[in-house]
Amino acid sequence: VGVNSLRADFTGGVVKINSVDVPGCTTAPCVVKRGTNATVTINFTPSIQEKDITNQVYGIIAGQKVPFPLSENDACKLGAKCPMPANEMETEKVTIQILKIYPPITLIAEWELFDAEGTEQG
């Protein structure tokens, strides 16, 4: 499975994604083996105090957003300090299971952050 982008896009909301790091991957595409876990470190900064942020990851396959299941999606349980103070960078480490049943394809991973009310923030 190849992840074809390490871009950190900020599309609005009150959380700025500063960086996304996949260990061992410095250029796209990142190759992750089926049957393993990929750990992704995300640095982000909320512009207002946030009590909680949740993660959702999608693979873009044939132009469609397909959700990747996460064993944990709560930033507070993944290393971020909660409540999250405004304008202070937070770091979370998210583990994604790359199941053996996934087909051997290259895709773009899209990461979204949501506030406690379910509004997309980054």
C-alpha positions in Angstrom: 0.0 0.0 0.0 1.5 3.4 -0.9 0.5 6.7 0.6 1.0 9.2 -2.1 1.1 12.5 -0.2 2.7 13.9 2.9 1.0 17.3 2.3 -0.4 19.1 5.3 -3.3 21.1 3.9 -5.3 23.6 5.9 -8.7 24.0 4.5 -10.4 26.1 7.2 -11.7 25.7 10.7 -9.9 26.7 13.8 -7.2 24.0 13.8 -4.1 24.4 11.7 -2.3 21.1 10.8 1.3 22.0 11.0 2.9 18.8 10.0 2.3 15.1 9.3 5.1 12.6 9.8 5.3 8.9 8.9 8.5 7.4 10.3 10.8 6.2 7.6 9.1 8.2 4.9 10.6 11.4 3.6 9.2 11.4 0.1 6.0 10.3 -1.4 4.8 7.7 -2.0 5.3 6.2 1.4 5.2 2.4 1.3 3.5 0.6 4.1 3.3 -3.2 4.2 0.0 -4.9 4.5 -0.3 -6.7 7.8 1.5 -4.0 9.7 0.7 -0.8 11.6 1.6 2.7 10.4 2.2 5.3 13.1 1.5 8.9 12.0 2.5 11.9 14.1 0.4 15.0 13.6 1.3 18.4 14.9 -1.5 20.9 15.0 -2.4 24.2 16.6 -5.9 25.2 17.5 -6.6 29.0 17.3 -9.2 28.8 20.1 -9.4 26.5 23.1 -10.7 23.1 22.1 -11.9 20.6 24.6 -11.5 17.7 22.2 -10.5 16.8 18.7 -11.3 13.6 16.8 -9.5 12.2 13.8 -11.0 10.6 10.6 -8.8 9.1 7.9 -9.8 8.3 4.4 -8.2 6.7 1.5 -9.0 8.2 -1.9 -9.7 5.2 -4.0 -11.0 5.7 -7.6 -12.0 9.2 -6.6 -14.1 8.1 -3.6 -13.4 8.8 0.1 -13.2 5.4 1.8 -12.9 5.7 5.7 -10.0 3.9 7.4 -10.9 2.5 10.7 -8.8 3.8 13.6 -8.4 1.9 16.9 -8.5 5.3 18.6 -9.5 8.6 17.1 -9.6 10.9 20.2 -6.7 13.3 20.2 -6.8 13.6 24.0 -6.1 9.8 24.2 -3.4 10.1 21.5 -1.1 12.5 23.2 -2.7 15.9 23.0 -3.2 17.9 26.2 -6.9 18.5 26.9 -8.5 20.9 27.0 -6.2 22.2 24.3 -5.1 25.8 24.8 -5.4 28.3 22.0 -2.3 28.9 19.9 -0.3 26.1 21.4 1.0 23.3 19.2 -0.3 19.8 20.2 1.1 16.5 19.0 -0.8 13.2 18.6 0.4 9.8 17.4 -2.2 7.8 15.6 -1.7 4.1 14.6 -3.4 2.8 11.5 -3.7 -0.9 10.9 -2.8 -1.8 7.3 -4.8 -5.1 7.1 -3.6 -8.0 4.9 -7.0 -8.0 3.2 -6.3 -4.5 1.7 -5.4 -4.6 -2.0 -1.9 -3.7 -3.0 -2.6 -0.2 -4.3 -1.3 3.4 -4.2 -3.7 5.9 -2.7 -3.9 9.4 -1.3 -4.7 9.5 2.4 -6.9 12.4 3.6 -6.9 13.4 7.2 -9.7 15.4 8.9 -9.9 16.8 12.4 -13.3 17.5 14.1 -14.2 19.4 17.2 -16.4 18.1 20.0 -19.5 19.2 18.1 -18.5 17.2 15.0 -17.5 20.3 12.9 -14.5 19.8 10.6 -11.6 21.9 11.9 -8.6 21.0 9.8 
